[in-house]
Amino acid sequence: MALSFRRALALACAAPLIGFSAPAASQTLTLEAAIEQTLESNPELRVYTPRLTAARAQAAQAALKPPLELQTEVQDAFGTGRASGFDIAETTIALSQVVELGGKRGLRTDAAAATTALTEAERAAGGVAGLARGPRGVLH
């Protein structure tokens, strides 16, 4: 009898440490929130968050125009005699930009958007597959 009393006392003392607590009745879980929590906590599905971030960044970059380039070139500087210092130096400054023809930027933007959509669809399909019911109707 004393042994079972000790076990009951140990269980009563350990219960708060183990985490026995009544679930909060005021918290409701929607299907959308459950799917989002599953997508965020499933180790197999965590890979999609950085992939989506990268795909969205690539889509944003694809929409940008090619950058302007500024180039400078100095010739015949720091020579000897009459060409010493900058006396007869020649400086060339050039400003250039790639001109895309044939709708290349639009095609690049469409391709990046398609990649983003594909990654989002894979993430959604992986989340639905992860919530599939087993043969006994149990979620796994």
Buried (B, 14 or more C-beta within 10 A) or exposed (E): EEEEEEEEEEEEEEEEEEEEEEEEEEEEEEEEEEBEEBBEEBEEBEEBEEBBEEBBEBBEEBEEEEEEEEEEEEEEBEEEEEEEEEEEEEEEEEEEEEEEEEEEBEEBBEEBBEBBEEBBEBBBEBBEEBBEEEEEEEEE
